[in-house]
Amino acid sequence: MLIVQKFGGTSVGDLERIANVAKRVAKTKDEGNDVIVVVSAMSGETNKLIGYAEHFSSSPASKEMDMLLSSGERVTSALLSIALQEMGYNALSMSGRKAGIYTDAKHSSARISHINTDNMKQRLKEGNIIVVAGFQGITEDDNVSTLGRGGSDLSAVAIAGAMGADLCEIYTDVDGVYTTDPRIVRNAKKIEKISYDEMLEFASLGAKVLQNRSVEMAKKLNVNLVTRSSFNENEGTLITKEENIMEQPIVSGIAVDKNQARVSLRNVKDEPGIAAKVFSKLAENDINVDMIIQNVGHDGTANLGFTVPENELESAKDIMDKLNAAENLEFDSNIAKVSIVGVGMKNHSGVAGTAFTTMADNNINIEMISTSEIKISMIVDEKYSELAVRALHEAYELDKA
């Protein structure tokens, strides 16, 4: 088997942890597998490098920042390679350039265009463990580029897809995806297998296990993705095609996102173009609108409500004030979004009914509702959000999963 393993910043946070990663990689190699390792910079290293740059400039050139920040991952890859060599293994480190990772020229948030796998394939054939510096690539005009937030995960998934790897393991400080946040529900269960689409929903709803971009790429390239902890030997969660999961649960988990705020426009003129005017202006300012609801009255006006990330509320306020689109504006940051996720919902009725009954039984008022084929999201008062999660987790018997 060919296995790609990615280790994040906490997993390689110091020399002792790098030594532990070397042991885990060696064990995988000893089991008869070919191994490509992708590493992040050591914890705190990227922030330190940013601080160095800001000592000289408040707005350093993005091309120079890419050259600077990419060095953190190269340090880790070289150290891990040295550790493996001292253990008696043939190992070599590669920068994004040496690994053949080509990107577009959008510095600091580049997208991978293609990977020339010739060098990695040859080095694997020679019996080497390859240690790739994540988060980086090379542009067509030979400049170093970086991939932005979650870039090392993206590097690992892209390499796994290009190399036809059997498995891509993402090692972090958590040991998988749970039916809900174990800090809220103590008997939350780890999910053994989950579909790409479900994982994308969890990621968009605030779950910090994996970034959306890496899951999207895994789905596109058909990469079997496992997320697991580098600090124990526990089995992780497999993220795979829906058809690879024998028995689809109706509901896989409950997610909560407290980084939400609601904007309400009262007595908006009920005429064509108002919604377009509001949401076009928000889009121009890169404000991410999530749930939208509109109620039309009988007096020629309507009420329009939508949610935005809480950290974008002030910007949304400024835009709404300038538009003067409504007689009354209301803003509320004391809300949370509670969501039910499961691909099994597509083929089963009654899921929504159970959710609404559960909320009513617990005297929790639902302020907004949004649905898709595999998700039901509800906006509630933030102070009731954890009660809602616990009640829904019990209602769908996820503690018995």
Secondary structure, 3 states (H helix, E strand, C coil): CEEEEEECCCCCCCHHHHHHHHHHHHHHHHCCCEEEEEECCCCCHHHHHHHHHHHHCCCCCHHHHHHHHHHHHHHHHHHHHHHHHHCCCCEEEECCCCCCEEECCCCCCCCEEEECCHHHHHHHHCCCEEEEECCEEEECCCCEEECCCCHHHHHHHHHHHHHCCCEEEEEECCCCCECCCCCCCCCCCECCEEEHHHHHHHHHCCCCCCCHHHHHHHHHHCCCEEEEECCCCCCCEEEECHHHCCCCCCCCEEEEEEEEEEEEEEEEECCCCHHHHHHHHHHHCCCCCCCEEEEECCCCEEEEEEEEEHHHHHHHHHHHHHHCCEEEEEEEEEEEEEEEECHHHHHCCCHHHHHHHHHHHCCCCCCEEEEECCEEEEEEEHHHHHHHHHHHHHHCCHHHC
